[in-house]
Amino acid sequence: MATEPFINPELLFDDVPEALAPLEAGVDYTTCRQCVVSGETIMTTISQPHAVYTNEFGKAVIQMNTVVLGGINGLNN
């Protein structure tokens, strides 16, 4: 009879906040917006919401090089 391997999370992380923090995968994707106000060009960087999934250990993983369609509430919302 096969048993699942025992994983002690205390050995993987230094402290509780680090253990609870989501993992990040990929390179961060941001959007640059250019506006012209009174003849002056203003550049603004906008951070987009990224897709989040759960890995096989139940840890949240943020896919940094993706953008959630439809914003934070999802597609067609």
KABELQUI-V899207 format. One record per helix or strand of 2 or more residues. SS is the DSSP state (A for helix, B for strand). FROM is the first residue (numbers start at 1). TO is the last residue. If there is no record, write none. Layout:
SS/FROM/TO, SS/FROM/TO
This chain:
A/9/11, A/16/20, B/23/25, B/30/37, B/40/47, B/51/54, B/60/63, A/71/73
